[in-house]
């Protein structure tokens, strides 16, 4: 209840409903990827608590806006992931209250471990760290490609046998566990494009409205309006194709090679991409030119081919 009260109801996207959605996403990822085989109880519990508070207090304004306007949150955290640092601090303010101390039963060493996990996982929801995380996942695959490819083959033949013992041993390595924990939260946070299209579209409209409200504020303040924030210029469907192409798919295609049960998420993402493309073709006014149609069709086809490469 305290965490729910910390989310601002007026914020279209980064609100309590998003927190619950991401928490459910983390839970589902832990289940389908058999997280209990390589992450201990404290790690999984810390992840779920982190998910609940990962955006608490969000103002509906991004870090760039806070930094450029010298907002008190940016000043407090020296322009370094100001929102994410604030979310972490709020979480531990809450658990410092006796009625909210969900870590009360932990030993001191356990609490210290849990605190590190919460901080690292929430800080890595900052999109400024997104491509760095993709590189970490790609490196994990490259170093362990033989055993991870074998694990994927076993999963394709019999999902009930996943994960292989070799994969479990790999995932239980301290550095692997650190990566997997922060990856689970970040992937759940980015998962709107991997949900059934009806849900995907609802979240897309909410996040775009939040962007547009920030764009309105930027215009009022005489600031440059950030990309995607101009409600008069952004084509909603086209923006979602670009979001999947440039931000979501590189992460998802890297993750599939490490965690094969996420293949269905990648497949849904590609289906959503094609649906956005179809709606763009039918709803864009004035209609796109033949050159624009061909260019976007090529981008969509190229991404679909990358998906098939990732699951081979």
C-alpha positions in Angstrom: 0.0 0.0 0.0 2.9 2.4 0.8 4.5 1.6 -2.6 1.2 2.1 -4.4 0.7 5.5 -2.7 4.2 6.5 -3.9 3.2 6.2 -7.6 1.6 9.3 -9.1 -1.9 8.6 -10.5 -1.7 11.5 -12.9 1.3 9.9 -14.8 -0.1 8.1 -17.8 2.5 5.3 -18.0 5.0 5.1 -15.1 2.3 4.5 -12.5 1.2 1.7 -10.2 -0.4 -0.4 -13.0 3.0 -0.4 -14.8 4.7 -1.5 -11.5 2.2 -4.4 -11.2 2.7 -5.3 -14.8 6.5 -5.4 -14.5 6.3 -7.4 -11.3 4.1 -10.0 -13.0 6.5 -10.0 -15.9 9.4 -10.8 -13.6 7.5 -13.6 -11.9 6.6 -15.1 -15.3 10.2 -14.9 -16.5 11.4 -16.6 -13.4 8.8 -19.3 -13.9 9.3 -20.0 -17.6 13.1 -19.7 -17.4 13.2 -22.0 -14.3 14.9 -19.3 -12.2 14.8 -21.4 -9.1 17.4 -23.7 -10.6 20.1 -21.1 -10.5 18.9 -18.1 -8.5 18.5 -18.5 -4.7 15.4 -17.5 -2.7 16.8 -14.2 -1.6 17.8 -13.2 -5.2 14.3 -14.0 -6.5 12.6 -12.3 -3.6 14.8 -9.2 -4.1 13.9 -9.1 -7.8 10.1 -9.1 -7.1 10.5 -6.4 -4.4 12.6 -4.4 -6.8 10.0 -4.7 -9.5 7.3 -3.3 -7.2 9.3 -0.2 -6.5 11.4 0.1 -9.7 9.6 3.3 -10.9 8.1 4.6 -7.6 7.8 8.4 -7.5 8.3 8.7 -11.3 7.2 12.2 -12.4 6.4 11.2 -16.0 9.5 13.1 -17.1 12.7 11.4 -18.3 16.2 11.8 -17.0 17.3 14.1 -19.9 14.5 16.5 -19.0 15.3 16.5 -15.3 19.0 17.1 -16.1 18.4 19.9 -18.6 16.0 21.7 -16.3 18.3 21.3 -13.2 15.5 19.5 -11.4 16.2 18.8 -7.7 16.3 15.1 -8.3 19.0 15.5 -11.0 20.9 17.8 -8.7 20.7 15.4 -5.8 22.1 12.5 -7.8 24.6 14.5 -9.8 22.9 13.8 -13.2 23.6 10.1 -12.9 20.5 8.0 -13.4 18.6 10.5 -11.3 15.2 8.7 -11.5 16.6 5.2 -10.9 18.6 6.4 -7.9 15.5 8.1 -6.5 13.5 4.9 -7.0 16.1 2.8 -5.1 16.2 5.4 -2.3 12.4 5.4 -2.0 12.4 1.6 -1.8 14.8 1.5 1.2 13.0 4.4 2.8 9.9 2.3 2.8 11.5 -0.9 4.1 13.0 1.3 6.9 9.5 1.7 8.2 8.6 -1.1 10.7 5.2 -1.8 9.0 6.9 -2.1 5.6 10.0 -4.0 6.4 9.6 -7.0 4.1 13.3 -7.9 4.7 12.9 -8.0 8.5 13.4 -11.8 8.7 16.7 -11.7 6.8 20.1 -12.0 8.5 22.5 -9.0 8.1 24.6 -10.7 5.4 21.4 -11.7 3.5 20.0 -8.1 3.8 23.3 -6.7 2.4 23.1 -9.1 -0.6 19.5 -8.2 -1.2 20.2 -4.5 -1.0 22.9 -4.9 -3.6 20.6 -6.8 -5.9 17.8 -4.2 -5.6 20.1 -1.3 -6.3 21.9 -3.0 -9.2 18.7 -4.2 -10.9 16.8 -0.9 -10.5 19.7 1.2 -11.7 19.9 -1.0 -14.8 16.4 -0.1 -15.8 17.9 3.2 -17.0 17.8 3.0 -20.8 21.2 4.7 -20.8 22.6 1.2 -19.7 20.5 -0.7 -22.2 23.1 -1.3 -24.9 25.7 -2.1 -22.3 23.5 -4.9 -21.0 23.0 -6.2 -24.5 26.7 -6.5 -24.9 27.0 -8.4 -21.6 24.3 -10.9 -22.7 26.0 -11.3 -26.1 29.4 -11.9 -24.3 27.8 -14.4 -22.0 26.6 -16.3 -25.0 29.8 -16.1 -27.0 31.9 -17.4 -24.0 29.4 -20.3 -23.4 28.0 -20.8 -26.9 28.6 -24.5 -27.1 26.7 -25.4 -23.9 24.0 -22.8 -24.5 23.4 -24.0 -28.0 23.0 -27.6 -26.6 20.7 -26.2 -24.0 18.5 -24.6 -26.7 18.4 -27.9 -28.7 17.3 -29.8 -25.6 14.6 -27.2 -24.9 13.3 -27.4 -28.5 13.1 -31.2 -28.2 11.6 -31.4 -24.7 10.9 -28.2 -22.8 10.4 -30.2 -19.6 14.1 -31.1 -19.6 15.2 -27.4 -19.6 17.6 -26.3 -18.4 20.5 -28.7 -18.8 22.9 -29.2 -15.9 25.6 -27.6 -18.0 23.5 -24.5 -18.4 22.6 -24.5 -14.7 26.3 -24.6 -13.8 27.0 -21.7 -16.1 24.1 -19.7 -14.7 25.1 -20.4 -11.1 28.5 -18.6 -11.6 28.5 -15.4 -9.5 28.9 -13.1 -12.5 26.2 -14.9 -14.5 23.8 -14.6 -11.6 24.5 -10.9 -11.3 23.7 -10.4 -15.0 20.6 -12.6 -15.0 19.1 -10.8 -12.0 19.3 -7.4 -13.6 18.4 -8.8 -17.0 15.1 -10.2 -15.6 13.9 -6.9 -14.4 15.1 -4.9 -17.4 13.5 -7.4 -19.8 10.2 -7.3 -17.9 10.4 -3.5 -18.0 10.8 -3.6 -21.7 8.2 -6.3 -22.3 5.2 -4.3 -23.7 6.2 -5.2 -27.3 6.2 -8.9 -26.4 2.6 -9.0 -25.1 -0.5 -9.9 -27.1 -1.2 -7.0 -29.4 -4.4 -5.8 -27.6 -2.3 -5.2 -24.4 0.8 -4.0 -26.4 -1.3 -1.3 -28.0 -2.8 -0.1 -24.7 0.7 0.4 -23.2 2.0 2.0 -26.3 -0.7 4.6 -26.3 0.0 5.3 -22.5 3.7 5.7 -22.9 3.3 7.9 -26.0 0.9 10.2 -24.1 3.5 10.5 -21.3 6.1 11.4 -24.0 3.7 14.0 -25.5 3.0 15.6 -22.1 6.7 16.0 -21.6 7.0 17.4 -25.2 4.2 20.0 -24.3 6.3 21.0 -21.2 9.5 21.3 -23.3 7.7 23.5 -25.8 6.3 25.7 -23.0 9.8 26.1 -21.5 11.3 27.0 -24.9 13.4 23.8 -24.9 14.1 21.6 -27.9 11.3 18.9 -28.1 13.0 15.5 -27.7 12.4 12.8 -30.4 9.1 11.0 -30.0 7.7 13.8 -27.7 6.1 16.0 -30.4 2.4 15.1 -30.6 2.0 17.1 -33.8 4.8 15.2 -35.7 5.1 11.6 -34.3 3.3 8.9 -36.3 2.3 6.5 -33.5 2.5 3.2 -35.5 5.7 4.2 -37.2 7.3 5.0 -33.8 6.4 1.6 -32.5 8.1 -0.1 -35.4 11.2 1.9 -34.7 11.0 1.2 -30.9 10.9 -2.6 -31.6 13.6 -2.4 -34.3 16.2 -0.3 -32.5 15.6 -0.8 -28.8 13.7 -4.0 -27.9 14.7 -6.5 -30.6 18.5 -6.3 -30.1 17.9 -7.2 -26.4 15.4 -9.9 -27.1 17.5 -11.6 -29.9 20.5 -11.7 -27.5 18.4 -13.1 -24.6 16.8 -15.9 -26.7 20.2 -17.4 -27.3 20.8 -17.6 -23.5 17.3 -18.2 -22.3 15.4 -20.2 -25.0 12.0 -20.2 -23.2 11.8 -16.5 -24.1 11.5 -17.5 -27.8 7.7 -17.2 -27.6 8.2 -13.6 -26.4 10.4 -12.9 -29.4 7.8 -14.5 -31.7 5.0 -12.3 -30.3 7.2 -9.2 -30.7 7.7 -10.0 -34.4 3.9 -10.5 -34.7 3.3 -7.1 -33.1 5.8 -5.5 -35.4 4.0 -6.8 -38.4 0.6 -5.6 -37.0 2.0 -2.1 -36.4 3.3 -2.2 -40.0 -0.2 -3.1 -41.3 -1.9 -0.4 -39.3 0.6 2.1 -40.4 -0.2 1.2 -44.0 -3.9 1.6 -43.5 -4.2 4.5 -41.1 -1.4 6.9 -42.1 -2.8 10.2 -43.5 -1.7 11.3 -46.0 -0.9 7.8 -47.2 2.8 6.9 -47.4 4.5 6.9 -50.7 5.5 3.7 -52.5 9.1 4.5 -51.6 8.2 4.8 -47.9 6.2 1.6 -48.1 9.0 -0.4 -49.6 11.5 1.0 -47.1 9.5 0.0 -44.1 8.6 -3.4 -45.5 12.3 -4.1 -46.0 13.0 -3.1 -42.4 10.2 -5.4 -41.1 11.4 -8.3 -43.3 15.0 -7.8 -42.2 13.9 -8.0 -38.5 11.9 -11.1 -39.1 15.0 -12.8 -40.6 17.0 -11.8 -37.6 14.5 -13.5 -35.4 14.8 -16.8 -37.4 18.6 -16.5 -37.1 18.4 -16.0 -33.4 16.3 -19.2 -32.8 18.3 -21.5 -35.1 
